[in-house]
Amino acid sequence: MTNFHFIGIKGSGMSALAQVLHDMKKQVQGSDVEKQFFTQRPLEQKGITLLPFERNNIKSDQQVIVSAAYGDDHEEVQRAHELGLDVKKYPTFLGEFIQKFTSVAVTGSHGKTSTTGLLSHVLGSAFPTSYLIGDGTGKGEEDSTYFVFEACEYRRHFLNYKPDYCIMTNVDFDHPDYFKDVQDVFSAFQEMAMQVKKAIVACGDDEHLQEIHANVPVVYYGFAEDNDFQARNVETTNEGTQFDVFVRNSLYGSFTIPGYGRHNVLNALAVIALCHYENVSAEVVAEHLKTFKGVKRRFTEKTIEKQVLIDDYAHHPTEIAATIEATKQKYPDLNVVAIFQPHTFTRTKTFLKEFAESLKKADYVYLCDIFGSARENAGSLTIADLQDLIPKAKVITEEAIAVLKNHEDSVLLFMGAGDIQKFQQAYEQTL
């Protein structure tokens, strides 16, 4: 039996892949920094051994998988090379692994994680399906027909994959520390499109994705009439959002999702189109769309007295606007209080004005200090630069978090890709 050792196992993709292999009865262990991450809880629950980084973790009988965040100078990678072991970067290993299944890559600047989770839930109700989601969730089925996985465009990592199908949710300018502009992002998606083997399911409402060229059919979904799969008669209710789907102008079915906002309807359309292509009945899809519980850190709600607290990964202006829109649809009678932590200095500087415009859609705005990253932990920009563009915004610290108690009958929307959860946790401790 192969023994797998993961270097950087607490990364979201690495954690998910470790769970997939463990479920498939492989021997799995991993190492990482000793700081707590939300991705490690499922590993611990499955009894996967977690070790602090140490060169002696590496043994001669291991297949070593290393996070893309670590290079050849890492002590464990060096030790693996000394022992002559096969060392594979996470994207390289995953690209080879998916060839054993009918693979579906889910990519896009926004909505990847939610769409991957939704597709895994619906497709998994019809066929044995393994999946890898970017929120650190992974599940392996030994007799899987399908493998559904999130494919990230950052540093063009997704070019390691040659999937059977690819869902493309949208193309937007993000990761300004790597991509030059939106055309640079699009060029990566175009390159990815040429590697898909059976079909692409793309959002036709996205102006960039309309320009995608491929060697396989491209099926379009969206609200516009010229899409192959079109949502019409969209209505919000207490249960969520209802809509009709027309396939090439013929009524295909009526569907209900628990979520709110146009972005959630689009995610559902992508799943409906892919399932239609694979002959999953409309009835089965409709039944399971209704029961999707969501993914981690995507509109994760809890109610405490007269406040609703929502934890969301939104860290780009487009995502913030969509999250605020969904909140107002679900809670039209409550004030929306945005508590936002910008993620990385390059992203904050690049989208400063756009962040301000998106946040202004909330009724009240609180800003946390900029969260740096492993690649850049300082910059000349400060949170005051963003505050200056939002007249009603206030800067908040963990110590002063109790001020949020003043917002009764409100939704507190904690948004960010850093450690914004610690602000929510600090607030909950004051209650």
C-alpha positions as CSV (number, residue, x, y, z in Angstrom):
1,M,0.0,0.0,0.0
2,T,1.2,3.5,-0.9
3,N,1.9,5.8,2.1
4,F,1.1,9.4,1.3
5,H,2.7,12.3,3.1
6,F,1.3,15.8,2.5
7,I,3.7,18.8,3.1
8,G,1.4,21.7,4.0
9,I,-1.6,19.5,4.6
10,K,-3.7,22.3,6.2
11,G,-4.0,24.2,2.9
12,S,-7.6,24.0,1.7
13,G,-6.9,21.9,-1.5
14,M,-4.3,19.7,0.3
15,S,-6.7,19.0,3.2
16,A,-9.5,18.1,0.8
17,L,-7.2,15.8,-1.3
18,A,-5.9,14.1,1.9
19,Q,-9.5,13.3,2.9
20,V,-10.3,11.9,-0.6
21,L,-7.3,9.5,-0.5
22,H,-8.1,8.5,3.1
23,D,-11.7,7.7,2.2
24,M,-10.3,5.5,-0.6
25,K,-8.5,3.4,2.0
26,K,-5.0,4.9,1.4
27,Q,-2.5,5.5,4.2
28,V,-2.4,9.3,4.7
29,Q,-0.5,11.7,7.0
30,G,0.8,15.2,6.7
31,S,2.7,18.1,8.3
32,D,2.2,21.8,8.6
33,V,2.8,24.8,10.9
34,E,1.3,24.4,14.3
35,K,-1.2,27.3,14.0
36,Q,-4.9,26.2,14.1
37,F,-6.7,26.3,10.8
38,F,-10.4,25.5,10.1
39,T,-9.2,23.0,7.5
40,Q,-7.7,20.7,10.0
41,R,-10.8,19.7,11.9
42,P,-12.1,17.2,9.2
43,L,-8.6,15.7,9.1
44,E,-8.6,15.2,12.9
45,Q,-12.1,13.8,12.7
46,K,-10.9,11.1,10.2
47,G,-7.9,10.3,12.4
48,I,-5.4,11.5,9.8
49,T,-2.0,12.1,11.6
50,L,-0.9,15.8,11.7
51,L,2.7,16.6,12.4
52,P,4.7,19.8,12.8
53,F,7.2,20.4,10.0
54,E,10.3,18.2,10.6
55,R,12.7,16.6,8.1
56,N,12.5,13.3,9.9
57,N,8.8,13.0,9.0
58,I,9.9,11.8,5.6
59,K,10.4,8.1,5.3
60,S,11.7,6.0,2.4
61,D,8.3,4.3,1.6
62,Q,6.3,7.5,1.0
63,Q,4.7,9.2,-2.0
64,V,5.2,12.9,-1.1
65,I,2.7,15.5,-2.2
66,V,3.8,19.1,-1.5
67,S,1.6,22.3,-1.4
68,A,2.3,24.8,-4.3
69,A,3.1,27.3,-1.5
70,Y,6.4,25.5,-0.7
71,G,9.6,25.2,-2.8
72,D,12.7,23.0,-2.9
73,D,14.2,24.8,0.0
74,H,11.7,23.4,2.5
75,E,13.4,21.0,4.9
76,E,11.0,18.1,4.2
77,V,11.2,18.5,0.4
78,Q,15.0,18.5,0.8
79,R,14.9,15.3,2.8
80,A,12.6,13.6,0.3
81,H,15.0,14.4,-2.5
82,E,17.9,13.0,-0.4
83,L,16.0,9.8,-0.1
84,G,15.3,9.8,-3.9
85,L,11.5,9.9,-3.3
86,D,8.9,10.8,-5.9
87,V,7.8,14.4,-4.9
88,K,4.8,15.9,-6.6
89,K,3.3,19.4,-6.3
90,Y,-0.4,19.3,-5.4
91,P,-1.6,20.5,-8.9
92,T,0.6,17.9,-10.7
93,F,-0.6,15.0,-8.5
94,L,-4.2,16.1,-8.9
95,G,-3.9,16.5,-12.6
96,E,-2.8,12.8,-12.9
97,F,-5.3,11.5,-10.3
98,I,-8.4,12.9,-12.1
99,Q,-7.7,10.8,-15.2
100,K,-9.1,7.7,-13.4
101,F,-12.6,9.2,-13.4
102,T,-15.1,11.2,-15.5
103,S,-13.7,14.5,-14.2
104,V,-15.5,17.9,-13.9
105,A,-13.3,20.9,-13.2
106,V,-15.2,23.9,-11.7
107,T,-13.4,27.2,-12.3
108,G,-14.0,30.9,-12.5
109,S,-13.0,34.1,-10.7
110,H,-16.0,33.9,-8.4
111,G,-18.4,31.2,-7.3
112,K,-16.0,28.2,-7.7
113,T,-16.4,26.8,-4.2
114,S,-20.2,27.1,-4.0
115,T,-20.7,25.6,-7.5
116,T,-18.3,22.7,-6.8
117,G,-20.2,22.0,-3.5
118,L,-23.6,22.2,-5.2
119,L,-22.5,20.0,-8.2
120,S,-21.0,17.4,-5.8
121,H,-24.2,17.3,-3.8
122,V,-26.5,16.9,-6.8
123,L,-24.4,14.6,-9.0
124,G,-23.5,12.5,-5.9
125,S,-27.2,11.8,-5.4
126,A,-27.3,10.1,-8.8
127,F,-23.9,8.5,-9.2
128,P,-20.9,7.5,-7.0
129,T,-19.0,10.8,-6.9
130,S,-15.8,11.9,-5.3
131,Y,-15.1,15.6,-4.8
132,L,-12.6,18.1,-3.7
133,I,-13.9,21.6,-2.7
134,G,-11.8,24.7,-2.0
135,D,-13.2,25.1,1.5
136,G,-11.1,22.2,2.6
137,T,-13.8,19.5,2.1
138,G,-13.0,16.3,0.4
139,K,-14.8,12.9,0.0
140,G,-13.6,9.8,-1.8
141,E,-15.7,6.9,-3.1
142,E,-13.7,3.9,-4.0
143,D,-16.0,3.1,-7.0
144,S,-16.5,6.7,-8.1
145,T,-17.8,7.4,-11.6
146,Y,-17.2,11.1,-11.3
147,F,-14.6,13.3,-9.7
148,V,-15.8,16.9,-9.2
149,F,-13.1,19.4,-8.2
150,E,-12.4,23.1,-7.8
151,A,-9.7,24.3,-10.2
152,C,-8.0,27.6,-9.3
153,E,-6.7,30.0,-11.9
154,Y,-4.2,31.6,-9.6
155,R,-0.7,31.3,-11.1
156,R,-2.4,29.3,-13.8
157,H,-2.4,26.2,-11.6
158,F,-5.5,24.8,-13.4
159,L,-3.4,24.3,-16.5
160,N,-2.1,21.1,-14.8
161,Y,-5.6,19.6,-15.4
162,K,-7.1,18.1,-18.5
163,P,-10.7,17.4,-17.4
164,D,-13.5,15.8,-19.3
165,Y,-15.8,18.7,-18.4
166,C,-15.2,22.2,-17.2
167,I,-17.7,24.7,-15.7
168,M,-16.6,28.3,-16.1
169,T,-18.6,30.7,-13.9
170,N,-17.0,34.0,-14.9
171,V,-13.8,35.9,-15.7
172,D,-12.9,38.9,-13.6
173,F,-9.7,40.7,-12.7
174,D,-8.3,39.3,-9.4
175,H,-5.0,38.2,-8.0
176,P,-3.2,41.4,-9.1
177,D,0.0,40.1,-7.6
178,Y,0.1,37.7,-10.5
179,F,-2.2,38.7,-13.4
180,K,-1.6,42.0,-15.2
181,D,-5.2,42.7,-16.1
182,V,-8.5,41.0,-17.0
183,Q,-7.2,40.1,-20.5
184,D,-4.3,38.2,-18.8
185,V,-6.9,36.3,-16.7
186,F,-8.9,35.5,-19.8
187,S,-5.9,34.2,-21.6
188,A,-5.4,31.7,-18.8
189,F,-9.1,30.5,-19.2
190,Q,-8.7,30.3,-22.9
191,E,-5.7,28.1,-22.5
192,M,-7.6,25.9,-20.0
193,A,-10.5,25.7,-22.5
194,M,-8.3,24.0,-25.1
195,Q,-7.5,21.2,-22.6
196,V,-11.1,20.1,-21.9
197,K,-12.0,16.8,-23.5
198,K,-15.8,16.6,-23.7
199,A,-17.6,19.9,-23.1
200,I,-17.5,23.3,-21.4
201,V,-20.4,24.7,-19.5
202,A,-19.9,28.5,-19.4
203,C,-21.9,31.5,-18.2
204,G,-23.1,33.2,-21.3
205,D,-23.9,36.4,-19.4
206,D,-20.2,37.0,-18.9
207,E,-18.8,39.0,-21.8
208,H,-15.4,37.3,-21.6
209,L,-16.7,33.8,-21.6
210,Q,-18.7,34.5,-24.8
211,E,-15.3,34.8,-26.5
212,I,-14.0,31.3,-25.4
213,H,-12.9,29.0,-28.2
214,A,-12.5,25.3,-27.7
215,N,-12.2,22.0,-29.5
216,V,-15.4,20.7,-27.7
217,P,-19.0,22.0,-27.5
218,V,-19.5,25.1,-25.3
219,V,-22.9,25.1,-23.6
220,Y,-24.0,28.5,-22.2
221,Y,-26.2,29.3,-19.3
222,G,-27.5,32.6,-17.8
223,F,-30.4,35.1,-17.7
224,A,-30.0,36.4,-21.3
225,E,-32.3,34.9,-24.0
226,D,-29.5,33.6,-26.2
227,N,-28.2,31.2,-23.6
228,D,-28.8,27.4,-24.1
229,F,-30.0,27.2,-20.5
230,Q,-31.9,30.3,-19.4
231,A,-33.5,31.2,-16.0
232,R,-36.8,33.0,-16.2
233,N,-39.6,34.0,-13.8
234,V,-37.2,34.3,-10.8
235,E,-39.0,34.9,-7.5
236,T,-37.7,35.0,-3.9
237,T,-39.7,33.4,-1.1
238,N,-39.1,32.5,2.5
239,E,-37.7,29.2,1.4
240,G,-35.2,30.7,-1.1
241,T,-35.3,31.4,-4.8
242,Q,-37.7,29.8,-7.4
243,F,-37.1,30.0,-11.1
244,D,-38.0,28.2,-14.4
245,V,-35.3,26.9,-16.7
246,F,-35.7,26.9,-20.5
247,V,-33.4,24.8,-22.6
248,R,-33.1,26.4,-26.0
249,N,-36.5,28.2,-25.4
250,S,-38.4,25.1,-24.3
251,L,-39.5,24.8,-20.7
252,Y,-37.3,22.2,-19.0
253,G,-38.5,22.5,-15.4
254,S,-39.1,24.6,-12.3
255,F,-36.4,24.7,-9.5
256,T,-36.0,26.0,-6.0
257,I,-32.7,26.7,-4.3
258,P,-32.3,27.7,-0.6
259,G,-30.0,30.6,-1.5
260,Y,-30.6,34.2,-2.6
261,G,-29.1,36.5,-5.2
262,R,-28.5,36.2,-8.9
263,H,-25.1,34.5,-8.4
264,N,-26.8,31.6,-6.7
265,V,-29.2,31.2,-9.5
266,L,-26.3,31.2,-12.0
267,N,-24.5,28.5,-9.9
268,A,-27.6,26.3,-10.0
269,L,-27.9,26.8,-13.8
270,A,-24.4,25.6,-14.3
271,V,-25.2,22.4,-12.3
272,I,-28.5,21.9,-14.1
273,A,-26.7,22.2,-17.5
274,L,-23.9,19.8,-16.6
275,C,-26.4,17.2,-15.2
276,H,-28.6,17.6,-18.3
277,Y,-25.5,16.8,-20.4
278,E,-24.9,13.6,-18.3
279,N,-28.6,12.6,-18.5
280,V,-29.5,13.2,-14.8
281,S,-33.2,13.7,-14.8
282,A,-34.7,17.2,-14.1
283,E,-36.7,15.6,-11.2
284,V,-33.6,14.3,-9.4
285,V,-31.8,17.6,-9.9
286,A,-34.7,19.6,-8.6
287,E,-35.1,17.4,-5.5
288,H,-31.5,17.8,-4.5
289,L,-31.0,21.4,-5.3
290,K,-33.5,22.1,-2.6
291,T,-31.5,20.3,0.1
292,F,-28.1,21.8,-0.4
293,K,-26.7,23.1,2.9
294,G,-24.0,25.2,1.4
295,V,-20.2,25.1,1.8
296,K,-18.0,26.5,4.6
297,R,-17.5,30.2,4.9
298,R,-20.1,31.0,2.1
299,F,-23.0,32.8,3.7
300,T,-22.7,30.7,6.9
301,E,-25.5,31.9,9.2
302,K,-26.3,31.9,12.9
303,T,-29.0,33.9,14.8
304,I,-28.2,35.4,18.3
305,E,-31.1,37.2,19.8
306,K,-32.1,40.1,17.5
307,Q,-29.0,39.7,15.2
308,V,-28.2,37.4,12.3
309,L,-24.4,36.8,12.0
310,I,-23.1,35.7,8.6
311,D,-19.6,34.5,7.9
312,D,-18.6,34.9,4.2
313,Y,-15.4,34.5,2.2
314,A,-16.2,37.5,0.0
315,H,-12.9,39.3,-0.6
316,H,-13.3,40.9,-4.1
317,P,-15.6,43.9,-4.9
318,T,-17.8,41.7,-7.1
319,E,-18.3,39.1,-4.4
320,I,-19.0,41.8,-1.7
321,A,-21.7,43.4,-3.9
322,A,-23.3,39.9,-4.5
323,T,-23.2,39.0,-0.9
324,I,-24.9,42.2,0.2
325,E,-27.5,41.8,-2.5
326,A,-28.3,38.3,-1.3
327,T,-28.5,39.5,2.3
328,K,-31.0,42.2,1.4
329,Q,-33.1,39.7,-0.5
330,K,-33.2,37.3,2.4
331,Y,-33.6,39.9,5.1
332,P,-35.4,42.9,3.5
333,D,-36.6,44.2,6.9
334,L,-33.2,44.2,8.6
335,N,-30.2,46.6,8.4
336,V,-27.1,45.2,6.8
337,V,-23.9,45.9,8.8
338,A,-20.7,45.0,6.8
339,I,-17.6,44.1,8.8
340,F,-14.9,43.7,6.1
341,Q,-11.2,42.7,6.3
342,P,-9.3,43.4,3.1
343,H,-7.1,40.5,2.0
344,T,-3.6,41.4,0.7
345,F,-2.1,44.8,0.0
346,T,-1.9,44.4,-3.8
347,R,-5.6,43.5,-4.0
348,T,-6.7,46.3,-1.7
349,K,-4.6,48.9,-3.6
350,T,-5.8,47.6,-7.1
351,F,-9.5,47.6,-6.2
352,L,-9.6,50.4,-3.6
353,K,-12.4,52.4,-5.3
354,E,-14.3,49.3,-6.3
355,F,-14.2,48.1,-2.7
356,A,-15.6,51.4,-1.5
357,E,-18.5,51.3,-4.1
358,S,-19.5,47.8,-3.1
359,L,-19.4,48.4,0.6
360,K,-21.5,51.5,0.3
361,K,-24.4,49.2,-0.5
362,A,-24.5,48.2,3.2
363,D,-26.3,50.3,5.8
364,Y,-23.3,50.5,8.1
365,V,-19.6,49.7,7.4
366,Y,-16.8,48.6,9.8
367,L,-13.3,48.0,8.5
368,C,-10.6,45.7,9.9
369,D,-6.9,46.1,9.3
370,I,-5.6,44.7,6.0
371,F,-4.7,41.0,6.2
372,G,-1.3,40.4,4.6
373,S,-0.3,37.1,3.1
374,A,2.7,34.7,3.1
375,R,3.8,36.5,-0.1
376,E,3.4,40.1,1.2
377,N,2.9,41.1,4.8
378,A,3.4,44.9,4.5
379,G,2.6,47.8,2.2
380,S,2.4,51.5,2.2
381,L,-1.4,51.4,2.0
382,T,-3.4,51.4,5.3
383,I,-7.0,50.7,6.1
384,A,-7.5,54.5,6.4
385,D,-7.1,54.8,2.6
386,L,-10.3,52.7,2.2
387,Q,-12.1,54.4,5.1
388,D,-11.5,57.8,3.4
389,L,-13.6,56.7,0.4
390,I,-16.6,55.5,2.5
391,P,-18.0,58.4,4.5
392,K,-19.9,56.3,7.0
393,A,-17.2,53.7,7.6
394,K,-15.5,53.1,10.9
395,V,-12.3,51.2,11.7
396,I,-12.8,48.4,14.2
397,T,-10.5,46.3,16.4
398,E,-11.1,43.0,18.2
399,E,-10.9,45.0,21.5
400,A,-13.7,47.4,20.4
401,I,-15.9,44.8,18.8
402,A,-18.7,45.2,21.4
403,V,-19.8,48.3,19.5
404,L,-21.7,45.9,17.2
405,K,-24.2,45.4,20.0
406,N,-25.7,48.8,19.1
407,H,-27.1,47.3,15.8
408,E,-30.2,45.5,17.0
409,D,-32.5,44.0,14.3
410,S,-29.6,43.8,11.9
411,V,-27.6,41.3,9.9
412,L,-23.8,41.4,10.8
413,L,-22.0,40.4,7.6
414,F,-18.4,39.4,8.4
415,M,-16.5,39.3,5.1
416,G,-12.9,38.5,4.1
417,A,-10.4,35.8,3.1
418,G,-8.0,36.3,6.0
419,D,-8.8,35.7,9.7
420,I,-12.1,37.7,9.8
421,Q,-13.5,34.8,11.8
422,K,-11.6,35.9,14.9
423,F,-13.5,39.2,14.9
424,Q,-16.8,37.3,14.8
425,Q,-15.6,35.0,17.6
426,A,-14.5,38.0,19.7
427,Y,-17.9,39.5,19.2
428,E,-19.8,36.3,20.1
429,Q,-17.7,36.2,23.4
430,T,-19.1,39.6,24.3
431,L,-22.7,38.5,24.1
